[in-house]
Amino acid sequence: MKKILIFLILVFGLISNVNAEIKRIISGNENAKITIIAYESLTCSHCANFHKDVYPQLKTEYLDTGLAKIEFRHFPLDYAALQAAKLSQCQSDNSLNILKALYSNQKKWAKGSTKEEVNENLRNFFVSEGINIDFKKCINDKKVEDFVINSRINGAKDYEINATPTMIINGKKFEKALNFKNIKNYLEKMI
């Protein structure tokens, strides 16, 4: 009986740790036939344009219909993008909303010539947007920071990512201009 109890405690502990892992930010059907991986930097204006001009149509036609999913992966190009990425990953239940807010309002927070200024601009932005987050905890979370940095390292290693945004669709780098028409033509061939 004692051995069974110890076994259950160990198994429960392992399951708890798995659930505590940092989750990627995903939109769409987890089991979709088409997987889009979007490598982005939160200070990249082209990435913000993708979220404003392309993502809503992609969401309506492919993500909400279950045909595809998109997985957002961080590829920070500067310190502000790194800090913003850490904040977006800190609360997995609100990550998509935080990404949207950050991309929609880059000019409000993506500035500062020192670490202190960058962090203060981000903190003020989160307060002004009413985003409830433990700012200090998220900024100082080493696990989240490693997750973000490893995302960039793995993107460069696995897919030779060197610019943002870069899309990987079912394992292949999408080489055309990132507009909805080009992506739609590509996706339609996969359905």
N, CA, C and O of each residue as an XYZ file, in Angstrom:
764
protein
N       0.832     -1.199      0.000
C       0.000      0.000      0.000
C       0.870      1.253      0.000
O       0.586      2.220     -0.707
N       1.923      1.222      0.795
C       2.825      2.366      0.893
C       3.481      2.646     -0.453
O       3.640      3.804     -0.841
N       3.870      1.568     -1.180
C       4.496      1.723     -2.494
C       3.520      2.348     -3.485
O       3.908      3.196     -4.289
N       2.283      1.942     -3.432
C       1.264      2.499     -4.331
C       1.060      3.978     -4.051
O       0.941      4.778     -4.980
N       1.020      4.344     -2.783
C       0.860      5.743     -2.402
C       2.022      6.585     -2.911
O       1.814      7.673     -3.447
N       3.244      6.088     -2.745
C       4.429      6.811     -3.229
C       4.366      6.937     -4.752
O       4.655      7.998     -5.304
N       3.987      5.849     -5.426
C       3.863      5.872     -6.884
C       2.854      6.932     -7.332
O       3.122      7.698     -8.259
N       1.706      6.973     -6.678
C       0.680      7.950     -7.040
C       1.155      9.382     -6.803
O       0.862     10.272     -7.602
N       1.873      9.605     -5.732
C       2.406     10.937     -5.442
C       3.398     11.343     -6.535
O       3.378     12.476     -7.017
N       4.268     10.396     -6.919
C       5.232     10.687     -7.984
C       4.537     10.976     -9.303
O       4.869     11.950     -9.978
N       3.575     10.138     -9.678
C       2.846     10.338    -10.934
C       2.100     11.663    -10.898
O       2.148     12.423    -11.866
N       1.416     11.951     -9.808
C       0.685     13.213     -9.699
C       1.638     14.392     -9.799
O       1.331     15.396    -10.440
N       2.795     14.266     -9.164
C       3.795     15.330     -9.235
C       4.271     15.552    -10.652
O       4.440     16.697    -11.071
N       4.495     14.479    -11.406
C       4.929     14.615    -12.793
C       3.842     15.245    -13.649
O       4.129     16.095    -14.492
N       2.607     14.837    -13.439
C       1.497     15.425    -14.192
C       1.374     16.914    -13.875
O       1.142     17.720    -14.776
N       1.524     17.276    -12.631
C       1.449     18.681    -12.251
C       2.523     19.498    -12.951
O       2.254     20.601    -13.426
N       3.744     18.962    -13.019
C       4.830     19.668    -13.680
C       4.564     19.834    -15.163
O       4.870     20.880    -15.733
N       3.996     18.811    -15.798
C       3.678     18.911    -17.222
C       2.670     20.039    -17.441
O       2.818     20.835    -18.368
N       1.654     20.106    -16.596
C       0.638     21.146    -16.752
C       1.193     22.535    -16.473
O       0.675     23.530    -16.980
N       2.240     22.602    -15.671
C       2.828     23.891    -15.330
C       3.767     24.400    -16.418
O       4.247     25.531    -16.340
N       4.034     23.573    -17.438
C       4.925     23.989    -18.518
C       4.351     25.197    -19.247
O       3.140     25.415    -19.271
N       5.238     25.962    -19.832
C       4.828     27.137    -20.599
C       4.226     26.663    -21.917
O       4.798     25.816    -22.602
N       3.085     27.207    -22.257
C       2.384     26.798    -23.471
C       2.626     27.802    -24.583
O       2.717     29.006    -24.342
N       2.728     27.302    -25.784
C       2.828     28.177    -26.948
C       1.484     28.870    -27.154
O       0.438     28.348    -26.766
N       1.525     30.033    -27.759
C       0.309     30.785    -28.043
C      -0.242     30.255    -29.367
O       0.389     30.385    -30.416
N      -1.434     29.657    -29.294
C      -2.030     29.003    -30.462
C      -3.446     29.514    -30.676
O      -4.192     29.754    -29.727
N      -3.795     29.675    -31.941
C      -5.158     30.023    -32.318
C      -5.610     29.016    -33.370
O      -4.868     28.714    -34.305
N      -6.815     28.504    -33.217
C      -7.345     27.539    -34.175
C      -7.460     26.158    -33.560
O      -7.241     25.971    -32.364
N      -7.804     25.205    -34.392
C      -8.031     23.823    -33.993
C      -6.695     23.136    -33.711
O      -5.859     23.006    -34.605
N      -6.497     22.701    -32.477
C      -5.240     22.038    -32.080
C      -4.897     20.854    -32.985
O      -3.721     20.555    -33.193
N      -5.917     20.181    -33.524
C      -5.701     18.988    -34.351
C      -5.860     19.256    -35.844
O      -6.095     18.324    -36.613
N      -5.739     20.485    -36.257
C      -5.947     20.851    -37.654
C      -4.919     20.181    -38.569
O      -3.802     19.867    -38.159
N      -5.330     19.978    -39.804
C      -4.468     19.381    -40.824
C      -3.316     20.322    -41.185
O      -2.226     19.873    -41.539
N      -3.567     21.624    -41.091
C      -2.568     22.625    -41.472
C      -2.068     23.342    -40.223
O      -2.852     23.869    -39.434
N      -0.761     23.352    -40.061
C      -0.126     24.066    -38.957
C       0.724     25.193    -39.516
O       1.628     24.970    -40.320
N       0.421     26.391    -39.081
C       1.199     27.569    -39.459
C       1.991     27.978    -38.225
O       1.420     28.183    -37.153
N       3.287     28.095    -38.375
C       4.131     28.608    -37.297
C       4.561     30.002    -37.717
O       5.151     30.188    -38.781
N       4.261     30.974    -36.879
C       4.596     32.372    -37.171
C       5.719     32.816    -36.247
O       5.516     32.966    -35.043
N       6.899     33.025    -36.810
C       8.013     33.579    -36.037
C       7.917     35.093    -36.118
O       7.947     35.675    -37.203
N       7.800     35.727    -34.943
C       7.561     37.165    -34.899
C       8.349     37.832    -33.778
O       8.734     37.205    -32.791
N       8.569     39.123    -33.972
C       9.148     39.963    -32.930
C       8.109     41.022    -32.596
O       7.559     41.658    -33.495
N       7.842     41.213    -31.334
C       6.776     42.137    -30.925
C       7.072     43.603    -31.236
O       6.168     44.434    -31.150
N       8.305     43.943    -31.595
C       8.626     45.314    -31.999
C       8.706     45.454    -33.520
O       9.036     46.529    -34.019
N       8.414     44.406    -34.250
C       8.480     44.399    -35.713
C       7.198     45.004    -36.296
O       6.103     44.498    -36.050
N       7.336     46.079    -37.064
C       6.154     46.731    -37.643
C       5.478     45.841    -38.690
O       4.257     45.891    -38.843
N       6.251     45.033    -39.407
C       5.658     44.114    -40.391
C       4.833     43.032    -39.696
O       3.810     42.587    -40.217
N       5.291     42.616    -38.515
C       4.524     41.637    -37.722
C       3.209     42.253    -37.256
O       2.164     41.602    -37.283
N       3.271     43.516    -36.827
C       2.055     44.219    -36.408
C       1.088     44.342    -37.585
O      -0.121     44.181    -37.415
N       1.614     44.627    -38.773
C       0.763     44.712    -39.966
C       0.127     43.364    -40.280
O      -1.037     43.311    -40.677
N       0.866     42.281    -40.110
C       0.306     40.946    -40.315
C      -0.881     40.739    -39.377
O      -1.920     40.234    -39.802
N      -0.742     41.117    -38.120
C      -1.823     40.930    -37.142
C      -3.018     41.819    -37.450
O      -4.156     41.453    -37.157
N      -2.768     42.979    -38.036
C      -3.852     43.907    -38.353
C      -4.537     43.561    -39.681
O      -5.762     43.611    -39.781
N      -3.747     43.211    -40.692
C      -4.282     43.076    -42.048
C      -4.545     41.640    -42.506
O      -5.453     41.413    -43.305
N      -3.779     40.676    -42.023
C      -3.870     39.308    -42.531
C      -4.512     38.357    -41.519
O      -5.393     37.573    -41.872
N      -4.076     38.426    -40.279
C      -4.550     37.486    -39.269
C      -6.084     37.444    -39.130
O      -6.636     36.348    -39.033
N      -6.794     38.583    -39.115
C      -8.263     38.496    -38.975
C      -8.926     37.666    -40.081
O      -9.841     36.892    -39.802
N      -8.477     37.817    -41.321
C      -9.045     37.026    -42.418
C      -8.644     35.559    -42.287
O      -9.457     34.662    -42.510
N      -7.403     35.328    -41.929
C      -6.906     33.967    -41.724
C      -7.716     33.288    -40.624
O      -8.083     32.119    -40.742
N      -7.986     34.024    -39.567
C      -8.758     33.499    -38.440
C     -10.166     33.115    -38.881
O     -10.647     32.026    -38.569
N     -10.822     34.015    -39.607
C     -12.192     33.772    -40.053
C     -12.293     32.574    -40.999
O     -13.163     31.719    -40.829
N     -11.416     32.513    -41.983
C     -11.552     31.493    -43.034
C     -10.891     30.154    -42.728
O     -11.321     29.123    -43.246
N      -9.850     30.155    -41.893
C      -9.109     28.914    -41.685
C      -9.010     28.469    -40.230
O      -9.098     27.275    -39.944
N      -8.831     29.398    -39.320
C      -8.646     29.011    -37.916
C      -9.976     28.695    -37.248
O     -10.119     27.656    -36.603
N     -10.946     29.586    -37.399
C     -12.259     29.377    -36.768
C     -13.037     28.229    -37.396
O     -13.939     27.675    -36.767
N     -12.698     27.867    -38.625
C     -13.394     26.775    -39.311
C     -12.763     25.420    -39.028
O     -13.288     24.388    -39.445
N     -11.629     25.421    -38.314
C     -10.976     24.164    -37.960
C     -10.026     23.633    -39.008
O      -9.454     22.558    -38.826
N      -9.840     24.355    -40.100
C      -8.953     23.883    -41.155
C      -7.471     24.047    -40.819
O      -6.625     23.303    -41.316
N      -7.172     25.026    -39.974
C      -5.766     25.316    -39.666
C      -5.633     25.809    -38.237
O      -6.608     26.166    -37.576
N      -4.393     25.815    -37.790
C      -4.052     26.454    -36.525
C      -2.796     27.269    -36.778
O      -1.998     26.959    -37.662
N      -2.641     28.311    -35.987
C      -1.421     29.103    -36.063
C      -0.780     29.113    -34.685
O      -1.443     29.311    -33.667
N       0.502     28.899    -34.683
C       1.280     28.854    -33.456
C       2.264     30.017    -33.511
O       3.133     30.067    -34.382
N       2.121     30.943    -32.583
C       2.993     32.120    -32.552
C       4.252     31.791    -31.757
O       4.186     31.385    -30.596
N       5.387     31.973    -32.399
C       6.671     31.732    -31.739
C       7.476     33.016    -31.726
O       7.489     33.777    -32.694
N       8.129     33.233    -30.635
C       8.877     34.479    -30.451
C      10.231     34.421    -31.140
O      10.935     33.412    -31.097
N      10.571     35.533    -31.776
C      11.881     35.728    -32.382
C      12.267     37.179    -32.101
O      12.345     37.994    -33.020
N      12.510     37.500    -30.812
C      12.748     38.902    -30.439
C      13.985     39.480    -31.126
O      15.048     38.861    -31.155
N      13.817     40.677    -31.676
C      14.905     41.348    -32.390
C      15.632     42.368    -31.525
O      16.682     42.878    -31.914
N      15.075     42.669    -30.349
C      15.706     43.644    -29.471
C      15.214     43.418    -28.041
O      14.380     42.551    -27.779
N      15.750     44.217    -27.134
C      15.421     44.055    -25.716
C      13.934     44.283    -25.443
O      13.326     43.539    -24.673
N      13.347     45.301    -26.062
C      11.924     45.576    -25.834
C      11.066     44.394    -26.285
O      10.102     44.031    -25.611
N      11.413     43.798    -27.416
C      10.660     42.635    -27.912
C      10.810     41.453    -26.966
O       9.849     40.719    -26.734
N      12.004     41.262    -26.417
C      12.222     40.183    -25.453
C      11.353     40.376    -24.218
O      10.693     39.439    -23.769
N      11.350     41.578    -23.671
C      10.564     41.849    -22.469
C       9.066     41.683    -22.754
O       8.344     41.095    -21.949
N       8.605     42.195    -23.888
C       7.190     42.073    -24.250
C       6.811     40.608    -24.449
O       5.723     40.187    -24.058
N       7.711     39.832    -25.057
C       7.443     38.408    -25.272
C       7.305     37.683    -23.938
O       6.432     36.831    -23.778
N       8.163     38.020    -22.985
C       8.072     37.399    -21.664
C       6.717     37.712    -21.024
O       6.103     36.843    -20.405
N       6.263     38.934    -21.173
C       4.965     39.312    -20.601
C       3.817     38.584    -21.298
O       2.850     38.186    -20.650
N       3.921     38.408    -22.612
C       2.841     37.732    -23.341
C       2.762     36.249    -23.006
O       1.684     35.660    -23.085
N       3.874     35.637    -22.637
C       3.907     34.210    -22.319
C       3.600     33.913    -20.862
O       3.383     32.756    -20.504
N       3.578     34.913    -20.035
C       3.478     34.716    -18.594
C       2.107     34.202    -18.154
O       2.014     33.457    -17.178
N       1.058     34.584    -18.852
C      -0.307     34.145    -18.505
C      -0.910     33.432    -19.698
O      -1.502     34.072    -20.567
N      -0.771     32.131    -19.752
C      -1.206     31.388    -20.933
C      -2.708     31.520    -21.213
O      -3.130     31.326    -22.353
N      -3.511     31.839    -20.217
C      -4.946     31.977    -20.446
C      -5.306     33.304    -21.118
O      -6.437     33.474    -21.574
N      -4.375     34.231    -21.183
C      -4.659     35.556    -21.735
C      -3.642     35.957    -22.807
O      -3.617     37.112    -23.232
N      -2.804     35.016    -23.245
C      -1.698     35.330    -24.131
C      -2.123     35.931    -25.464
O      -1.512     36.894    -25.928
N      -3.153     35.382    -26.082
C      -3.597     35.876    -27.388
C      -4.082     37.319    -27.286
O      -3.813     38.132    -28.170
N      -4.792     37.632    -26.214
C      -5.256     39.012    -26.007
C      -4.092     39.961    -25.758
O      -4.111     41.101    -26.221
N      -3.086     39.502    -25.037
C      -1.910     40.333    -24.780
C      -1.147     40.574    -26.075
O      -0.709     41.695    -26.332
N      -0.981     39.531    -26.902
C      -0.328     39.709    -28.205
C      -1.058     40.763    -29.029
O      -0.437     41.663    -29.594
N      -2.361     40.644    -29.089
C      -3.168     41.593    -29.867
C      -2.962     43.021    -29.362
O      -2.762     43.936    -30.160
N      -3.009     43.213    -28.070
C      -2.824     44.552    -27.492
C      -1.436     45.098    -27.805
O      -1.296     46.269    -28.158
N      -0.413     44.259    -27.679
C       0.952     44.713    -27.940
C       1.146     45.091    -29.413
O       1.748     46.122    -29.713
N       0.643     44.266    -30.323
C       0.795     44.575    -31.746
C      -0.038     45.785    -32.166
O       0.393     46.565    -33.015
N      -1.211     45.947    -31.588
C      -2.095     47.062    -31.954
C      -1.584     48.405    -31.461
O      -1.994     49.451    -31.965
N      -0.708     48.383    -30.496
C      -0.277     49.630    -29.846
C       1.240     49.744    -29.720
O       1.738     50.278    -28.729
N       1.976     49.249    -30.709
C       3.441     49.251    -30.619
C       4.015     50.622    -30.282
O       4.947     50.727    -29.484
N       3.468     51.666    -30.881
C       4.027     53.007    -30.691
C       3.923     53.487    -29.243
O       4.685     54.354    -28.815
N       2.987     52.925    -28.501
C       2.810     53.334    -27.101
C       3.879     52.757    -26.179
O       4.217     53.384    -25.175
N       4.421     51.575    -26.490
C       5.311     50.904    -25.548
C       6.685     50.557    -26.116
O       7.641     50.431    -25.352
N       6.811     50.399    -27.425
C       8.063     49.915    -28.034
C       9.066     51.046    -28.207
O       9.401     51.444    -29.322
N       9.526     51.541    -27.087
C      10.496     52.632    -27.110
C      11.280     52.619    -25.806
O      10.915     51.961    -24.831
N      12.360     53.365    -25.830
C      13.216     53.441    -24.645
C      14.645     53.113    -25.015
O      14.896     52.182    -25.780
N      15.576     53.870    -24.479
C      16.988     53.646    -24.810
C      17.732     52.881    -23.714
O      18.893     52.512    -23.890
N      17.069     52.647    -22.598
C      17.682     51.851    -21.527
C      16.707     50.750    -21.115
O      15.516     50.809    -21.421
N      17.232     49.752    -20.420
C      16.383     48.666    -19.917
C      15.282     49.226    -19.024
O      14.130     48.798    -19.094
N      15.652     50.186    -18.189
C      14.691     50.777    -17.259
C      13.560     51.491    -18.006
O      12.394     51.362    -17.633
N      13.899     52.239    -19.054
C      12.877     52.943    -19.834
C      11.953     51.963    -20.551
O      10.736     52.147    -20.570
N      12.538     50.921    -21.139
C      11.733     49.903    -21.832
C      10.741     49.273    -20.857
O       9.551     49.170    -21.154
N      11.230     48.857    -19.705
C      10.356     48.219    -18.715
C       9.290     49.175    -18.202
O       8.142     48.777    -18.003
N       9.656     50.420    -17.991
C       8.683     51.412    -17.509
C       7.605     51.659    -18.566
O       6.426     51.760    -18.228
N       7.994     51.756    -19.835
C       7.017     51.945    -20.910
C       6.072     50.755    -21.000
O       4.866     50.931    -21.174
N       6.607     49.553    -20.885
C       5.751     48.360    -20.901
C       4.812     48.336    -19.699
O       3.622     48.057    -19.843
N       5.347     48.627    -18.513
C       4.522     48.642    -17.300
C       3.378     49.654    -17.447
O       2.224     49.336    -17.159
N       3.703     50.870    -17.895
C       2.680     51.909    -18.079
C       1.641     51.489    -19.116
O       0.450     51.753    -18.953
N       2.096     50.840    -20.174
C       1.170     50.379    -21.205
C       0.195     49.350    -20.635
O      -1.010     49.442    -20.871
N       0.703     48.378    -19.892
C      -0.165     47.346    -19.322
C      -1.184     47.959    -18.364
O      -2.347     47.555    -18.350
N      -0.757     48.919    -17.576
C      -1.683     49.596    -16.655
C      -2.748     50.352    -17.458
O      -3.939     50.257    -17.160
N      -2.315     51.100    -18.474
C      -3.270     51.900    -19.263
C      -4.278     51.039    -20.018
O      -5.407     51.467    -20.259
N      -3.872     49.828    -20.390
C      -4.768     48.913    -21.116
C      -5.611     48.058    -20.175
O      -6.478     47.309    -20.626
N      -5.363     48.164    -18.880
C      -6.113     47.373    -17.914
C      -5.756     45.896    -17.944
O      -6.561     45.048    -17.561
N      -4.547     45.592    -18.399
C      -4.101     44.195    -18.432
C      -3.533     43.861    -17.064
O      -2.507     44.398    -16.646
N      -4.221     42.964    -16.382
C      -3.845     42.592    -15.016
C      -2.807     41.486    -15.068
O      -3.111     40.352    -15.438
N      -1.582     41.822    -14.695
C      -0.484     40.874    -14.751
C       0.499     41.221    -13.637
O       0.661     42.388    -13.278
N       1.142     40.213    -13.104
C       2.189     40.453    -12.103
C       3.456     40.818    -12.868
O       4.287     39.960    -13.165
N       3.587     42.088    -13.179
C       4.627     42.583    -14.069
C       6.024     42.159    -13.606
O       6.802     41.616    -14.389
N       6.330     42.404    -12.361
C       7.674     42.108    -11.836
C       7.975     40.615    -11.927
O       9.066     40.220    -12.340
N       7.014     39.793    -11.541
C       7.194     38.341    -11.599
C       7.445     37.886    -13.034
O       8.346     37.086    -13.287
N       6.649     38.393    -13.966
C       6.762     37.977    -15.371
C       8.083     38.423    -15.991
O       8.728     37.653    -16.704
N       8.480     39.644    -15.724
C       9.729     40.173    -16.279
C      10.937     39.411    -15.739
O      11.932     39.240    -16.444
N      10.852     38.954    -14.496
C      11.987     38.283    -13.857
C      11.928     36.759    -13.913
O      12.794     36.091    -13.348
N      10.926     36.200    -14.581
C      10.750     34.753    -14.647
C      11.777     34.140    -15.608
O      11.671     34.304    -16.823
N      12.752     33.445    -15.065
C      13.842     32.863    -15.859
C      13.337     31.765    -16.794
O      13.844     31.622    -17.906
N      12.340     30.985    -16.353
C      11.784     29.923    -17.208
C      11.146     30.517    -18.464
O      11.341     30.014    -19.571
N      10.385     31.590    -18.274
C       9.724     32.238    -19.407
C      10.787     32.854    -20.326
O      10.694     32.748    -21.549
N      11.783     33.489    -19.735
C      12.857     34.078    -20.551
C      13.570     33.005    -21.367
O      13.820     33.200    -22.556
N      13.897     31.885    -20.752
C      14.540     30.787    -21.478
C      13.646     30.260    -22.591
O      14.125     29.940    -23.679
N      12.349     30.171    -22.322
C      11.382     29.714    -23.322
C      11.418     30.631    -24.549
O      11.451     30.151    -25.682
N      11.411     31.939    -24.324
C      11.419     32.918    -25.420
C      12.739     32.855    -26.184
O      12.743     32.823    -27.415
N      13.838     32.838    -25.474
C      15.153     32.807    -26.120
C      15.341     31.505    -26.896
O      15.872     31.513    -28.007
N      14.909     30.391    -26.315
C      15.017     29.112    -27.022
C      14.147     29.079    -28.269
O      14.502     28.425    -29.249
N      13.022     29.769    -28.249
C      12.180     29.866    -29.434
C      12.962     30.515    -30.576
O      12.917     30.054    -31.717
N      13.672     31.580    -30.252
C      14.488     32.261    -31.275
C      15.628     31.361    -31.754
O      15.853     31.234    -32.957
N      16.339     30.744    -30.829
C      17.466     29.871    -31.183
C      16.994     28.719    -32.067
O      17.608     28.420    -33.091
N      15.896     28.075    -31.662
C      15.377     26.939    -32.432
C      14.862     27.371    -33.805
O      15.008     26.632    -34.779
N      14.268     28.549    -33.891
C      13.807     29.049    -35.189
C      14.966     29.246    -36.152
O      14.879     28.881    -37.324
N      16.046     29.821    -35.654
C      17.229     30.034    -36.489
C      17.852     28.691    -36.886
O      18.273     28.506    -38.028
N      17.903     27.769    -35.939
C      18.539     26.465    -36.183
C      17.665     25.574    -37.075
O      18.152     25.001    -38.050
N      16.389     25.460    -36.742
C      15.516     24.503    -37.429
C      15.023     24.987    -38.795
O      14.862     24.192    -39.721
N      14.784     26.303    -38.912
C      14.181     26.829    -40.140
C      14.979     27.954    -40.790
O      14.531     28.558    -41.764
N      16.163     28.235    -40.249
C      17.013     29.303    -40.765
C      16.284     30.656    -40.780
O      16.419     31.430    -41.727
N      15.528     30.923    -39.740
C      14.822     32.190    -39.603
C      15.868     33.283    -39.389
O      16.762     33.149    -38.553
N      15.743     34.363    -40.156
C      16.654     35.495    -39.987
C      15.929     36.830    -40.094
O      16.556     37.889    -40.050
N      14.616     36.779    -40.234
C      13.813     37.997    -40.321
C      12.410     37.692    -39.822
O      11.977     36.540    -39.785
N      11.711     38.760    -39.439
C      10.326     38.583    -38.991
C       9.420     39.491    -39.795
O       9.842     40.565    -40.224
N       8.196     39.082    -40.003
C       7.636     37.768    -39.689
C       8.069     36.725    -40.721
O       8.277     37.042    -41.892
N       8.198     35.510    -40.278
C       8.446     34.370    -41.164
C       7.434     33.296    -40.798
O       7.235     32.979    -39.625
N       6.800     32.743    -41.823
C       5.794     31.699    -41.616
C       6.338     30.362    -42.089
O       6.980     30.263    -43.134
N       6.069     29.349    -41.302
C       6.369     27.962    -41.647
C       5.008     27.277    -41.740
O       4.252     27.263    -40.768
N       4.697     26.715    -42.894
C       3.403     26.062    -43.078
C       3.645     24.583    -43.325
O       4.266     24.189    -44.312
N       3.141     23.780    -42.407
C       3.356     22.322    -42.424
C       4.818     21.971    -42.677
O       5.135     21.104    -43.492
N       5.692     22.661    -41.966
C       7.113     22.335    -41.991
C       7.937     23.002    -43.069
O       9.152     22.810    -43.114
N       7.306     23.793    -43.952
C       8.034     24.442    -45.045
C       7.936     25.954    -44.920
O       6.874     26.500    -44.624
N       9.054     26.614    -45.150
C       9.089     28.072    -45.078
C       8.272     28.661    -46.220
O       8.452     28.300    -47.383
N       7.367     29.576    -45.864
C       6.536     30.275    -46.847
C       7.375     31.420    -47.413
O       7.762     32.328    -46.678
N       7.654     31.381    -48.700
C       8.618     32.300    -49.309
C       7.990     33.509    -50.003
O       8.722     34.395    -50.443
N       6.680     33.574    -50.115
C       6.032     34.692    -50.814
C       5.722     35.824    -49.844
O       5.869     35.678    -48.631
N       5.290     36.953    -50.398
C       4.881     38.095    -49.571
C       3.739     37.662    -48.657
O       2.846     36.919    -49.062
N       3.785     38.144    -47.414
C       2.792     37.735    -46.419
C       1.532     38.577    -46.509
O       1.259     39.411    -45.646
N       0.774     38.343    -47.562
C      -0.544     38.954    -47.653
C      -1.558     37.820    -47.692
O      -1.209     36.670    -47.957
N      -2.814     38.155    -47.426
C      -3.824     37.114    -47.310
C      -4.006     36.343    -48.615
O      -4.193     35.127    -48.590
N      -3.954     37.025    -49.741
C      -4.145     36.368    -51.039
C      -3.099     35.264    -51.252
O      -3.444     34.147    -51.638
N      -1.839     35.576    -51.003
C      -0.777     34.581    -51.186
C      -0.922     33.410    -50.216
O      -0.754     32.253    -50.601
N      -1.231     33.715    -48.967
C      -1.385     32.647    -47.981
C      -2.596     31.782    -48.321
O      -2.534     30.556    -48.229
N      -3.693     32.419    -48.712
C      -4.905     31.675    -49.070
C      -4.627     30.730    -50.241
O      -5.013     29.562    -50.195
N      -3.967     31.221    -51.282
C      -3.640     30.365    -52.439
C      -2.808     29.166    -52.012
O      -3.023     28.054    -52.493
N      -1.881     29.383    -51.130
C      -1.017     28.317    -50.642
C      -1.812     27.301    -49.818
O      -1.666     26.092    -50.002
N      -2.651     27.799    -48.913
C      -3.435     26.925    -48.035
C      -4.468     26.111    -48.813
O      -4.699     24.941    -48.510
N      -5.085     26.734    -49.815
C      -6.125     26.040    -50.593
C      -5.582     24.788    -51.265
O      -6.317     23.820    -51.458
N      -4.307     24.798    -51.624
C      -3.692     23.636    -52.249
C      -3.489     22.496    -51.242
O      -3.281     21.346    -51.630
N      -3.552     22.823    -49.960
C      -3.309     21.824    -48.922
C      -4.592     21.208    -48.362
O      -4.548     20.219    -47.630
N      -5.704     21.787    -48.703
C      -6.980     21.324    -48.143
C      -7.511     20.124    -48.928
O      -8.574     19.596    -48.604
